[in-house]
């Protein structure tokens, strides 16, 4: 295990620091998974398609990454994530608002 941690530069971390790096990495993995979801959905529908899960992964991954960026004190990282979170939230709001309007017209 130490060899792997040495290889990726994480061997000298305290346990708490290791937990923070793990938390930030999970956020990045959730954020990255949105591209796999989008690619798979587009392949399935045979057209370019962005599913709602793309926006949820963007939002959740972005929030986790923002928390991590705040912890490490990286203003540029925090700024980028905060702006993204606004965009992801707005897209989800627009999607759910449109769905509610469609449902209300059916009733």
Gaussian input, Z-matrix of N, CA and C with variables (Angstrom, degrees):
# hf/3-21g

backbone

0 1
 N
 C     1     B1
 C     2     B2     1     A1
 N     3     B3     2     A2     1     D1
 C     4     B4     3     A3     2     D2
 C     5     B5     4     A4     3     D3
 N     6     B6     5     A5     4     D4
 C     7     B7     6     A6     5     D5
 C     8     B8     7     A7     6     D6
 N     9     B9     8     A8     7     D7
 C    10    B10     9     A9     8     D8
 C    11    B11    10    A10     9     D9
 N    12    B12    11    A11    10    D10
 C    13    B13    12    A12    11    D11
 C    14    B14    13    A13    12    D12
 N    15    B15    14    A14    13    D13
 C    16    B16    15    A15    14    D14
 C    17    B17    16    A16    15    D15
 N    18    B18    17    A17    16    D16
 C    19    B19    18    A18    17    D17
 C    20    B20    19    A19    18    D18
 N    21    B21    20    A20    19    D19
 C    22    B22    21    A21    20    D20
 C    23    B23    22    A22    21    D21
 N    24    B24    23    A23    22    D22
 C    25    B25    24    A24    23    D23
 C    26    B26    25    A25    24    D24
 N    27    B27    26    A26    25    D25
 C    28    B28    27    A27    26    D26
 C    29    B29    28    A28    27    D27
 N    30    B30    29    A29    28    D28
 C    31    B31    30    A30    29    D29
 C    32    B32    31    A31    30    D30
 N    33    B33    32    A32    31    D31
 C    34    B34    33    A33    32    D32
 C    35    B35    34    A34    33    D33
 N    36    B36    35    A35    34    D34
 C    37    B37    36    A36    35    D35
 C    38    B38    37    A37    36    D36
 N    39    B39    38    A38    37    D37
 C    40    B40    39    A39    38    D38
 C    41    B41    40    A40    39    D39
 N    42    B42    41    A41    40    D40
 C    43    B43    42    A42    41    D41
 C    44    B44    43    A43    42    D42
 N    45    B45    44    A44    43    D43
 C    46    B46    45    A45    44    D44
 C    47    B47    46    A46    45    D45
 N    48    B48    47    A47    46    D46
 C    49    B49    48    A48    47    D47
 C    50    B50    49    A49    48    D48
 N    51    B51    50    A50    49    D49
 C    52    B52    51    A51    50    D50
 C    53    B53    52    A52    51    D51
 N    54    B54    53    A53    52    D52
 C    55    B55    54    A54    53    D53
 C    56    B56    55    A55    54    D54
 N    57    B57    56    A56    55    D55
 C    58    B58    57    A57    56    D56
 C    59    B59    58    A58    57    D57
 N    60    B60    59    A59    58    D58
 C    61    B61    60    A60    59    D59
 C    62    B62    61    A61    60    D60
 N    63    B63    62    A62    61    D61
 C    64    B64    63    A63    62    D62
 C    65    B65    64    A64    63    D63
 N    66    B66    65    A65    64    D64
 C    67    B67    66    A66    65    D65
 C    68    B68    67    A67    66    D66
 N    69    B69    68    A68    67    D67
 C    70    B70    69    A69    68    D68
 C    71    B71    70    A70    69    D69
 N    72    B72    71    A71    70    D70
 C    73    B73    72    A72    71    D71
 C    74    B74    73    A73    72    D72
 N    75    B75    74    A74    73    D73
 C    76    B76    75    A75    74    D74
 C    77    B77    76    A76    75    D75
 N    78    B78    77    A77    76    D76
 C    79    B79    78    A78    77    D77
 C    80    B80    79    A79    78    D78
 N    81    B81    80    A80    79    D79
 C    82    B82    81    A81    80    D80
 C    83    B83    82    A82    81    D81
 N    84    B84    83    A83    82    D82
 C    85    B85    84    A84    83    D83
 C    86    B86    85    A85    84    D84
 N    87    B87    86    A86    85    D85
 C    88    B88    87    A87    86    D86
 C    89    B89    88    A88    87    D87
 N    90    B90    89    A89    88    D88
 C    91    B91    90    A90    89    D89
 C    92    B92    91    A91    90    D90
 N    93    B93    92    A92    91    D91
 C    94    B94    93    A93    92    D92
 C    95    B95    94    A94    93    D93
 N    96    B96    95    A95    94    D94
 C    97    B97    96    A96    95    D95
 C    98    B98    97    A97    96    D96
 N    99    B99    98    A98    97    D97
 C   100   B100    99    A99    98    D98
 C   101   B101   100   A100    99    D99
 N   102   B102   101   A101   100   D100
 C   103   B103   102   A102   101   D101
 C   104   B104   103   A103   102   D102
 N   105   B105   104   A104   103   D103
 C   106   B106   105   A105   104   D104
 C   107   B107   106   A106   105   D105
 N   108   B108   107   A107   106   D106
 C   109   B109   108   A108   107   D107
 C   110   B110   109   A109   108   D108
 N   111   B111   110   A110   109   D109
 C   112   B112   111   A111   110   D110
 C   113   B113   112   A112   111   D111
 N   114   B114   113   A113   112   D112
 C   115   B115   114   A114   113   D113
 C   116   B116   115   A115   114   D114
 N   117   B117   116   A116   115   D115
 C   118   B118   117   A117   116   D116
 C   119   B119   118   A118   117   D117
 N   120   B120   119   A119   118   D118
 C   121   B121   120   A120   119   D119
 C   122   B122   121   A121   120   D120
 N   123   B123   122   A122   121   D121
 C   124   B124   123   A123   122   D122
 C   125   B125   124   A124   123   D123
 N   126   B126   125   A125   124   D124
 C   127   B127   126   A126   125   D125
 C   128   B128   127   A127   126   D126
 N   129   B129   128   A128   127   D127
 C   130   B130   129   A129   128   D128
 C   131   B131   130   A130   129   D129
 N   132   B132   131   A131   130   D130
 C   133   B133   132   A132   131   D131
 C   134   B134   133   A133   132   D132
 N   135   B135   134   A134   133   D133
 C   136   B136   135   A135   134   D134
 C   137   B137   136   A136   135   D135
 N   138   B138   137   A137   136   D136
 C   139   B139   138   A138   137   D137
 C   140   B140   139   A139   138   D138
 N   141   B141   140   A140   139   D139
 C   142   B142   141   A141   140   D140
 C   143   B143   142   A142   141   D141
 N   144   B144   143   A143   142   D142
 C   145   B145   144   A144   143   D143
 C   146   B146   145   A145   144   D144
 N   147   B147   146   A146   145   D145
 C   148   B148   147   A147   146   D146
 C   149   B149   148   A148   147   D147
 N   150   B150   149   A149   148   D148
 C   151   B151   150   A150   149   D149
 C   152   B152   151   A151   150   D150
 N   153   B153   152   A152   151   D151
 C   154   B154   153   A153   152   D152
 C   155   B155   154   A154   153   D153
 N   156   B156   155   A155   154   D154
 C   157   B157   156   A156   155   D155
 C   158   B158   157   A157   156   D156
 N   159   B159   158   A158   157   D157
 C   160   B160   159   A159   158   D158
 C   161   B161   160   A160   159   D159
 N   162   B162   161   A161   160   D160
 C   163   B163   162   A162   161   D161
 C   164   B164   163   A163   162   D162
 N   165   B165   164   A164   163   D163
 C   166   B166   165   A165   164   D164
 C   167   B167   166   A166   165   D165
 N   168   B168   167   A167   166   D166
 C   169   B169   168   A168   167   D167
 C   170   B170   169   A169   168   D168
 N   171   B171   170   A170   169   D169
 C   172   B172   171   A171   170   D170
 C   173   B173   172   A172   171   D171
 N   174   B174   173   A173   172   D172
 C   175   B175   174   A174   173   D173
 C   176   B176   175   A175   174   D174
 N   177   B177   176   A176   175   D175
 C   178   B178   177   A177   176   D176
 C   179   B179   178   A178   177   D177
 N   180   B180   179   A179   178   D178
 C   181   B181   180   A180   179   D179
 C   182   B182   181   A181   180   D180
 N   183   B183   182   A182   181   D181
 C   184   B184   183   A183   182   D182
 C   185   B185   184   A184   183   D183
 N   186   B186   185   A185   184   D184
 C   187   B187   186   A186   185   D185
 C   188   B188   187   A187   186   D186
 N   189   B189   188   A188   187   D187
 C   190   B190   189   A189   188   D188
 C   191   B191   190   A190   189   D189
 N   192   B192   191   A191   190   D190
 C   193   B193   192   A192   191   D191
 C   194   B194   193   A193   192   D192
 N   195   B195   194   A194   193   D193
 C   196   B196   195   A195   194   D194
 C   197   B197   196   A196   195   D195
 N   198   B198   197   A197   196   D196
 C   199   B199   198   A198   197   D197
 C   200   B200   199   A199   198   D198
 N   201   B201   200   A200   199   D199
 C   202   B202   201   A201   200   D200
 C   203   B203   202   A202   201   D201
 N   204   B204   203   A203   202   D202
 C   205   B205   204   A204   203   D203
 C   206   B206   205   A205   204   D204
 N   207   B207   206   A206   205   D205
 C   208   B208   207   A207   206   D206
 C   209   B209   208   A208   207   D207
 N   210   B210   209   A209   208   D208
 C   211   B211   210   A210   209   D209
 C   212   B212   211   A211   210   D210
 N   213   B213   212   A212   211   D211
 C   214   B214   213   A213   212   D212
 C   215   B215   214   A214   213   D213
 N   216   B216   215   A215   214   D214
 C   217   B217   216   A216   215   D215
 C   218   B218   217   A217   216   D216
 N   219   B219   218   A218   217   D217
 C   220   B220   219   A219   218   D218
 C   221   B221   220   A220   219   D219
 N   222   B222   221   A221   220   D220
 C   223   B223   222   A222   221   D221
 C   224   B224   223   A223   222   D222
 N   225   B225   224   A224   223   D223
 C   226   B226   225   A225   224   D224
 C   227   B227   226   A226   225   D225
 N   228   B228   227   A227   226   D226
 C   229   B229   228   A228   227   D227
 C   230   B230   229   A229   228   D228
 N   231   B231   230   A230   229   D229
 C   232   B232   231   A231   230   D230
 C   233   B233   232   A232   231   D231
 N   234   B234   233   A233   232   D232
 C   235   B235   234   A234   233   D233
 C   236   B236   235   A235   234   D234
 N   237   B237   236   A236   235   D235
 C   238   B238   237   A237   236   D236
 C   239   B239   238   A238   237   D237
 N   240   B240   239   A239   238   D238
 C   241   B241   240   A240   239   D239
 C   242   B242   241   A241   240   D240
 N   243   B243   242   A242   241   D241
 C   244   B244   243   A243   242   D242
 C   245   B245   244   A244   243   D243
 N   246   B246   245   A245   244   D244
 C   247   B247   246   A246   245   D245
 C   248   B248   247   A247   246   D246
 N   249   B249   248   A248   247   D247
 C   250   B250   249   A249   248   D248
 C   251   B251   250   A250   249   D249
 N   252   B252   251   A251   250   D250
 C   253   B253   252   A252   251   D251
 C   254   B254   253   A253   252   D252
 N   255   B255   254   A254   253   D253
 C   256   B256   255   A255   254   D254
 C   257   B257   256   A256   255   D255
 N   258   B258   257   A257   256   D256
 C   259   B259   258   A258   257   D257
 C   260   B260   259   A259   258   D258
 N   261   B261   260   A260   259   D259
 C   262   B262   261   A261   260   D260
 C   263   B263   262   A262   261   D261
 N   264   B264   263   A263   262   D262
 C   265   B265   264   A264   263   D263
 C   266   B266   265   A265   264   D264
 N   267   B267   266   A266   265   D265
 C   268   B268   267   A267   266   D266
 C   269   B269   268   A268   267   D267
 N   270   B270   269   A269   268   D268
 C   271   B271   270   A270   269   D269
 C   272   B272   271   A271   270   D270
 N   273   B273   272   A272   271   D271
 C   274   B274   273   A273   272   D272
 C   275   B275   274   A274   273   D273
 N   276   B276   275   A275   274   D274
 C   277   B277   276   A276   275   D275
 C   278   B278   277   A277   276   D276
 N   279   B279   278   A278   277   D277
 C   280   B280   279   A279   278   D278
 C   281   B281   280   A280   279   D279
 N   282   B282   281   A281   280   D280
 C   283   B283   282   A282   281   D281
 C   284   B284   283   A283   282   D282
 N   285   B285   284   A284   283   D283
 C   286   B286   285   A285   284   D284
 C   287   B287   286   A286   285   D285
 N   288   B288   287   A287   286   D286
 C   289   B289   288   A288   287   D287
 C   290   B290   289   A289   288   D288
 N   291   B291   290   A290   289   D289
 C   292   B292   291   A291   290   D290
 C   293   B293   292   A292   291   D291
 N   294   B294   293   A293   292   D292
 C   295   B295   294   A294   293   D293
 C   296   B296   295   A295   294   D294
 N   297   B297   296   A296   295   D295
 C   298   B298   297   A297   296   D296
 C   299   B299   298   A298   297   D297
 N   300   B300   299   A299   298   D298
 C   301   B301   300   A300   299   D299
 C   302   B302   301   A301   300   D300
 N   303   B303   302   A302   301   D301
 C   304   B304   303   A303   302   D302
 C   305   B305   304   A304   303   D303
 N   306   B306   305   A305   304   D304
 C   307   B307   306   A306   305   D305
 C   308   B308   307   A307   306   D306
 N   309   B309   308   A308   307   D307
 C   310   B310   309   A309   308   D308
 C   311   B311   310   A310   309   D309
 N   312   B312   311   A311   310   D310
 C   313   B313   312   A312   311   D311
 C   314   B314   313   A313   312   D312
 N   315   B315   314   A314   313   D313
 C   316   B316   315   A315   314   D314
 C   317   B317   316   A316   315   D315
 N   318   B318   317   A317   316   D316
 C   319   B319   318   A318   317   D317
 C   320   B320   319   A319   318   D318

   B1=1.4609
   B2=1.5265
   B3=1.3358
   B4=1.4603
   B5=1.5192
   B6=1.3500
   B7=1.4632
   B8=1.5213
   B9=1.3196
   B10=1.4683
   B11=1.5256
   B12=1.3380
   B13=1.4594
   B14=1.5238
   B15=1.3397
   B16=1.4628
   B17=1.5177
   B18=1.3023
   B19=1.4583
   B20=1.5253
   B21=1.3205
   B22=1.4718
   B23=1.5355
   B24=1.3293
   B25=1.4627
   B26=1.5165
   B27=1.3242
   B28=1.4593
   B29=1.5256
   B30=1.3053
   B31=1.4628
   B32=1.5231
   B33=1.3249
   B34=1.4611
   B35=1.5254
   B36=1.3163
   B37=1.4590
   B38=1.5278
   B39=1.3351
   B40=1.4601
   B41=1.5339
   B42=1.3100
   B43=1.4564
   B44=1.5246
   B45=1.3335
   B46=1.4639
   B47=1.5274
   B48=1.3340
   B49=1.4723
   B50=1.5229
   B51=1.3251
   B52=1.4668
   B53=1.5352
   B54=1.3449
   B55=1.4696
   B56=1.5234
   B57=1.3416
   B58=1.4582
   B59=1.5311
   B60=1.3310
   B61=1.4710
   B62=1.5266
   B63=1.3241
   B64=1.4678
   B65=1.5277
   B66=1.3225
   B67=1.4679
   B68=1.5327
   B69=1.3245
   B70=1.4631
   B71=1.5177
   B72=1.3225
   B73=1.4679
   B74=1.5230
   B75=1.3118
   B76=1.4712
   B77=1.5350
   B78=1.3237
   B79=1.4601
   B80=1.5205
   B81=1.3224
   B82=1.4650
   B83=1.5273
   B84=1.3255
   B85=1.4726
   B86=1.5277
   B87=1.3302
   B88=1.4672
   B89=1.5224
   B90=1.3313
   B91=1.4578
   B92=1.5351
   B93=1.3191
   B94=1.4619
   B95=1.5225
   B96=1.3247
   B97=1.4718
   B98=1.5248
   B99=1.3296
   B100=1.4559
   B101=1.5198
   B102=1.3331
   B103=1.4706
   B104=1.5127
   B105=1.3110
   B106=1.4640
   B107=1.5321
   B108=1.3217
   B109=1.4626
   B110=1.5263
   B111=1.3290
   B112=1.4571
   B113=1.5267
   B114=1.3201
   B115=1.4632
   B116=1.5324
   B117=1.3220
   B118=1.4614
   B119=1.5360
   B120=1.3252
   B121=1.4691
   B122=1.5212
   B123=1.3105
   B124=1.4639
   B125=1.5227
   B126=1.3215
   B127=1.4637
   B128=1.5255
   B129=1.3048
   B130=1.4684
   B131=1.5317
   B132=1.3349
   B133=1.4628
   B134=1.5310
   B135=1.3307
   B136=1.4746
   B137=1.5316
   B138=1.3212
   B139=1.4629
   B140=1.5264
   B141=1.3119
   B142=1.4606
   B143=1.5258
   B144=1.3217
   B145=1.4676
   B146=1.5209
   B147=1.3364
   B148=1.4655
   B149=1.5260
   B150=1.3375
   B151=1.4671
   B152=1.5280
   B153=1.3174
   B154=1.4692
   B155=1.5284
   B156=1.3238
   B157=1.4724
   B158=1.5277
   B159=1.3343
   B160=1.4657
   B161=1.5204
   B162=1.3365
   B163=1.4592
   B164=1.5287
   B165=1.3359
   B166=1.4646
   B167=1.5230
   B168=1.3284
   B169=1.4771
   B170=1.5260
   B171=1.3288
   B172=1.4658
   B173=1.5190
   B174=1.3249
   B175=1.4610
   B176=1.5319
   B177=1.3151
   B178=1.4731
   B179=1.5304
   B180=1.3245
   B181=1.4645
   B182=1.5149
   B183=1.3427
   B184=1.4546
   B185=1.5169
   B186=1.3237
   B187=1.4745
   B188=1.5328
   B189=1.3259
   B190=1.4719
   B191=1.5240
   B192=1.3210
   B193=1.4583
   B194=1.5281
   B195=1.3396
   B196=1.4649
   B197=1.5289
   B198=1.3152
   B199=1.4726
   B200=1.5222
   B201=1.3293
   B202=1.4714
   B203=1.5280
   B204=1.3308
   B205=1.4658
   B206=1.5281
   B207=1.3314
   B208=1.4666
   B209=1.5209
   B210=1.3289
   B211=1.4630
   B212=1.5272
   B213=1.3199
   B214=1.4762
   B215=1.5258
   B216=1.3433
   B217=1.4590
   B218=1.5173
   B219=1.3188
   B220=1.4628
   B221=1.5246
   B222=1.3444
   B223=1.4566
   B224=1.5288
   B225=1.3381
   B226=1.4690
   B227=1.5270
   B228=1.3203
   B229=1.4628
   B230=1.5287
   B231=1.3525
   B232=1.4682
   B233=1.5273
   B234=1.3262
   B235=1.4549
   B236=1.5285
   B237=1.3223
   B238=1.4674
   B239=1.5237
   B240=1.3255
   B241=1.4628
   B242=1.5235
   B243=1.3249
   B244=1.4597
   B245=1.5323
   B246=1.3220
   B247=1.4676
   B248=1.5195
   B249=1.3316
   B250=1.4651
   B251=1.5170
   B252=1.3187
   B253=1.4656
   B254=1.5281
   B255=1.3201
   B256=1.4645
   B257=1.5297
   B258=1.3291
   B259=1.4670
   B260=1.5245
   B261=1.3378
   B262=1.4760
   B263=1.5285
   B264=1.3312
   B265=1.4661
   B266=1.5202
   B267=1.3115
   B268=1.4610
   B269=1.5240
   B270=1.3315
   B271=1.4591
   B272=1.5270
   B273=1.3246
   B274=1.4724
   B275=1.5205
   B276=1.3291
   B277=1.4590
   B278=1.5308
   B279=1.3193
   B280=1.4595
   B281=1.5263
   B282=1.3197
   B283=1.4711
   B284=1.5207
   B285=1.3346
   B286=1.4614
   B287=1.5307
   B288=1.3206
   B289=1.4570
   B290=1.5324
   B291=1.3286
   B292=1.4645
   B293=1.5252
   B294=1.3263
   B295=1.4679
   B296=1.5261
   B297=1.3229
   B298=1.4710
   B299=1.5233
   B300=1.3370
   B301=1.4659
   B302=1.5269
   B303=1.3215
   B304=1.4781
   B305=1.5184
   B306=1.3207
   B307=1.4699
   B308=1.5176
   B309=1.3204
   B310=1.4627
   B311=1.5401
   B312=1.3120
   B313=1.4684
   B314=1.5157
   B315=1.3183
   B316=1.4631
   B317=1.5226
   B318=1.3119
   B319=1.4732
   B320=1.4838
   A1=110.55
   A2=117.27
   A3=120.52
   A4=111.87
   A5=116.53
   A6=119.15
   A7=111.04
   A8=116.31
   A9=120.50
   A10=109.77
   A11=116.65
   A12=120.33
   A13=110.94
   A14=117.45
   A15=121.18
   A16=110.66
   A17=116.02
   A18=121.95
   A19=112.43
   A20=117.03
   A21=120.20
   A22=112.70
   A23=116.93
   A24=121.34
   A25=115.71
   A26=117.54
   A27=120.24
   A28=113.84
   A29=118.37
   A30=120.98
   A31=113.60
   A32=118.51
   A33=120.56
   A34=113.74
   A35=116.92
   A36=120.40
   A37=111.31
   A38=115.05
   A39=118.57
   A40=107.14
   A41=116.73
   A42=120.33
   A43=110.98
   A44=117.07
   A45=121.29
   A46=110.25
   A47=116.98
   A48=119.36
   A49=111.03
   A50=116.38
   A51=120.64
   A52=110.17
   A53=116.88
   A54=120.19
   A55=110.85
   A56=117.51
   A57=120.58
   A58=111.74
   A59=116.29
   A60=119.87
   A61=109.83
   A62=117.00
   A63=121.04
   A64=110.11
   A65=117.05
   A66=122.30
   A67=110.53
   A68=117.01
   A69=120.99
   A70=112.10
   A71=116.43
   A72=120.76
   A73=110.78
   A74=117.51
   A75=120.77
   A76=109.50
   A77=116.91
   A78=120.64
   A79=111.52
   A80=116.45
   A81=120.38
   A82=111.64
   A83=116.76
   A84=119.94
   A85=111.43
   A86=116.52
   A87=119.88
   A88=109.39
   A89=116.11
   A90=121.18
   A91=110.54
   A92=117.54
   A93=121.16
   A94=111.94
   A95=117.33
   A96=120.74
   A97=112.14
   A98=117.08
   A99=120.11
   A100=111.41
   A101=116.92
   A102=119.99
   A103=111.37
   A104=116.71
   A105=120.25
   A106=109.54
   A107=116.76
   A108=121.66
   A109=110.24
   A110=117.19
   A111=120.83
   A112=110.53
   A113=117.17
   A114=121.19
   A115=110.40
   A116=116.80
   A117=121.18
   A118=110.63
   A119=116.82
   A120=120.40
   A121=111.32
   A122=117.35
   A123=120.76
   A124=111.18
   A125=117.03
   A126=120.29
   A127=110.57
   A128=115.78
   A129=121.12
   A130=111.17
   A131=116.88
   A132=119.96
   A133=112.80
   A134=116.62
   A135=122.06
   A136=112.83
   A137=116.57
   A138=122.84
   A139=107.75
   A140=116.60
   A141=119.32
   A142=108.97
   A143=115.79
   A144=120.45
   A145=108.87
   A146=116.35
   A147=121.40
   A148=107.73
   A149=117.38
   A150=120.20
   A151=111.74
   A152=115.92
   A153=121.13
   A154=111.12
   A155=116.81
   A156=119.46
   A157=112.01
   A158=117.70
   A159=121.92
   A160=109.84
   A161=116.31
   A162=120.43
   A163=111.65
   A164=117.16
   A165=119.45
   A166=111.27
   A167=118.14
   A168=120.69
   A169=110.21
   A170=116.45
   A171=120.48
   A172=110.33
   A173=116.45
   A174=121.30
   A175=111.68
   A176=116.78
   A177=120.12
   A178=110.46
   A179=116.46
   A180=119.97
   A181=111.63
   A182=116.40
   A183=120.69
   A184=113.16
   A185=116.93
   A186=120.51
   A187=110.10
   A188=117.02
   A189=119.83
   A190=110.40
   A191=116.41
   A192=120.53
   A193=110.98
   A194=117.42
   A195=120.56
   A196=110.90
   A197=116.78
   A198=120.37
   A199=110.22
   A200=116.09
   A201=119.83
   A202=110.94
   A203=117.44
   A204=121.04
   A205=110.68
   A206=116.41
   A207=120.42
   A208=110.24
   A209=116.31
   A210=120.48
   A211=111.51
   A212=117.44
   A213=119.47
   A214=111.62
   A215=117.18
   A216=121.10
   A217=114.66
   A218=116.62
   A219=120.54
   A220=110.13
   A221=116.22
   A222=120.34
   A223=112.65
   A224=120.23
   A225=118.53
   A226=112.75
   A227=116.75
   A228=122.96
   A229=109.92
   A230=116.57
   A231=121.03
   A232=110.85
   A233=117.06
   A234=121.30
   A235=111.22
   A236=116.27
   A237=120.63
   A238=111.06
   A239=116.74
   A240=119.76
   A241=111.37
   A242=117.58
   A243=120.87
   A244=110.85
   A245=117.19
   A246=120.45
   A247=109.96
   A248=116.18
   A249=119.88
   A250=112.35
   A251=117.11
   A252=121.38
   A253=110.54
   A254=117.46
   A255=120.77
   A256=109.62
   A257=116.89
   A258=121.31
   A259=111.19
   A260=117.61
   A261=120.98
   A262=110.60
   A263=116.04
   A264=120.08
   A265=110.98
   A266=116.66
   A267=120.68
   A268=110.62
   A269=117.68
   A270=120.19
   A271=111.26
   A272=117.06
   A273=119.80
   A274=110.88
   A275=117.30
   A276=121.19
   A277=110.81
   A278=116.92
   A279=120.94
   A280=111.78
   A281=116.60
   A282=120.86
   A283=110.70
   A284=117.23
   A285=120.36
   A286=111.45
   A287=117.33
   A288=120.41
   A289=109.94
   A290=116.73
   A291=120.88
   A292=110.81
   A293=116.57
   A294=119.96
   A295=111.33
   A296=117.39
   A297=121.01
   A298=111.32
   A299=116.75
   A300=120.10
   A301=110.69
   A302=116.87
   A303=120.47
   A304=110.22
   A305=117.14
   A306=121.08
   A307=111.96
   A308=117.67
   A309=119.86
   A310=110.89
   A311=117.64
   A312=120.64
   A313=112.20
   A314=116.51
   A315=120.96
   A316=111.42
   A317=118.12
   A318=121.54
   A319=111.93
   D1=-41.60
   D2=-179.70
   D3=-62.38
   D4=-34.79
   D5=178.32
   D6=-63.51
   D7=-40.61
   D8=178.87
   D9=-66.13
   D10=-44.37
   D11=179.05
   D12=-63.60
   D13=-38.01
   D14=175.14
   D15=-61.36
   D16=-44.90
   D17=-177.33
   D18=-59.88
   D19=-39.67
   D20=-178.85
   D21=-97.92
   D22=8.18
   D23=174.03
   D24=76.33
   D25=27.03
   D26=-177.52
   D27=-116.11
   D28=12.40
   D29=-173.75
   D30=-72.86
   D31=-25.93
   D32=-175.41
   D33=-96.44
   D34=17.18
   D35=-179.65
   D36=-85.35
   D37=147.64
   D38=170.34
   D39=-73.77
   D40=170.21
   D41=179.31
   D42=-61.51
   D43=-42.36
   D44=179.82
   D45=-64.66
   D46=-42.86
   D47=176.81
   D48=-62.31
   D49=-39.52
   D50=178.58
   D51=-62.50
   D52=-40.68
   D53=177.25
   D54=-62.40
   D55=-41.18
   D56=178.51
   D57=-63.88
   D58=-43.11
   D59=178.18
   D60=-63.76
   D61=-39.01
   D62=177.31
   D63=-63.25
   D64=-44.22
   D65=178.16
   D66=-59.35
   D67=-47.88
   D68=179.26
   D69=-63.56
   D70=-38.15
   D71=178.71
   D72=-66.77
   D73=-40.60
   D74=176.71
   D75=-60.28
   D76=-43.10
   D77=177.10
   D78=-58.90
   D79=-44.33
   D80=179.05
   D81=-65.54
   D82=-38.49
   D83=178.82
   D84=-66.19
   D85=-41.01
   D86=176.49
   D87=-63.19
   D88=-44.57
   D89=179.70
   D90=-62.04
   D91=-43.78
   D92=179.64
   D93=-66.88
   D94=-34.18
   D95=-176.76
   D96=-59.85
   D97=-21.93
   D98=179.34
   D99=-59.60
   D100=-34.34
   D101=-179.90
   D102=-71.13
   D103=-36.24
   D104=176.21
   D105=-66.27
   D106=-42.84
   D107=178.15
   D108=-61.36
   D109=-45.19
   D110=-179.18
   D111=-64.66
   D112=-44.17
   D113=179.37
   D114=-61.58
   D115=-47.29
   D116=-178.83
   D117=-63.09
   D118=-42.98
   D119=179.50
   D120=-64.45
   D121=-40.13
   D122=178.29
   D123=-66.47
   D124=-41.20
   D125=177.43
   D126=-62.98
   D127=-41.38
   D128=-179.09
   D129=-64.71
   D130=-40.98
   D131=-177.47
   D132=-91.25
   D133=-4.82
   D134=179.53
   D135=61.20
   D136=25.05
   D137=175.71
   D138=-152.99
   D139=159.72
   D140=177.56
   D141=-65.63
   D142=124.96
   D143=-173.27
   D144=-146.38
   D145=134.21
   D146=176.12
   D147=-114.85
   D148=105.86
   D149=-178.95
   D150=-76.57
   D151=164.04
   D152=178.26
   D153=-58.90
   D154=-34.46
   D155=-179.80
   D156=-61.43
   D157=-28.20
   D158=174.76
   D159=-58.96
   D160=-46.72
   D161=-177.97
   D162=-70.83
   D163=-35.66
   D164=177.09
   D165=-66.89
   D166=-41.91
   D167=176.42
   D168=-63.62
   D169=-38.19
   D170=177.07
   D171=-61.32
   D172=-46.27
   D173=-177.34
   D174=-67.66
   D175=-50.99
   D176=-177.74
   D177=-64.59
   D178=-47.59
   D179=178.19
   D180=-61.71
   D181=-39.43
   D182=178.59
   D183=-64.92
   D184=-40.96
   D185=179.13
   D186=-65.95
   D187=-45.76
   D188=178.57
   D189=-61.22
   D190=-43.55
   D191=-179.48
   D192=-67.04
   D193=-36.31
   D194=176.16
   D195=-62.60
   D196=-43.21
   D197=177.65
   D198=-60.44
   D199=-44.45
   D200=178.36
   D201=-64.24
   D202=-43.22
   D203=179.57
   D204=-61.00
   D205=-38.89
   D206=176.21
   D207=-63.59
   D208=-42.48
   D209=179.90
   D210=-60.32
   D211=-41.41
   D212=-178.81
   D213=-85.62
   D214=-5.96
   D215=175.52
   D216=73.47
   D217=35.09
   D218=-179.52
   D219=-100.32
   D220=98.76
   D221=-178.40
   D222=-60.03
   D223=-46.52
   D224=179.73
   D225=-59.48
   D226=-38.63
   D227=178.38
   D228=-65.48
   D229=-43.55
   D230=178.67
   D231=-64.55
   D232=-43.13
   D233=-179.02
   D234=-61.33
   D235=-46.79
   D236=-179.93
   D237=-60.78
   D238=-44.01
   D239=-179.24
   D240=-68.73
   D241=-40.12
   D242=-178.62
   D243=-63.59
   D244=-42.73
   D245=177.80
   D246=-63.34
   D247=-43.74
   D248=178.35
   D249=-60.63
   D250=-41.64
   D251=-179.18
   D252=-60.23
   D253=-38.16
   D254=176.98
   D255=-61.97
   D256=-46.27
   D257=-179.51
   D258=-63.27
   D259=-46.02
   D260=-178.71
   D261=-63.76
   D262=-41.79
   D263=179.12
   D264=-64.02
   D265=-42.56
   D266=-179.99
   D267=-63.48
   D268=-42.67
   D269=178.30
   D270=-61.97
   D271=-42.78
   D272=177.48
   D273=-63.41
   D274=-41.58
   D275=177.74
   D276=-59.67
   D277=-46.03
   D278=179.56
   D279=-63.06
   D280=-41.44
   D281=179.72
   D282=-63.76
   D283=-48.95
   D284=-177.80
   D285=-69.35
   D286=-33.95
   D287=176.97
   D288=-64.08
   D289=-44.57
   D290=178.85
   D291=-63.31
   D292=-41.71
   D293=178.43
   D294=-63.05
   D295=-40.19
   D296=177.85
   D297=-65.31
   D298=-39.40
   D299=178.03
   D300=-64.79
   D301=-41.67
   D302=177.54
   D303=-61.95
   D304=-44.46
   D305=-179.50
   D306=-65.73
   D307=-37.44
   D308=-178.90
   D309=-70.45
   D310=-29.25
   D311=176.69
   D312=-72.25
   D313=-24.90
   D314=179.01
   D315=-75.82
   D316=-23.67
   D317=-174.73
   D318=-100.17

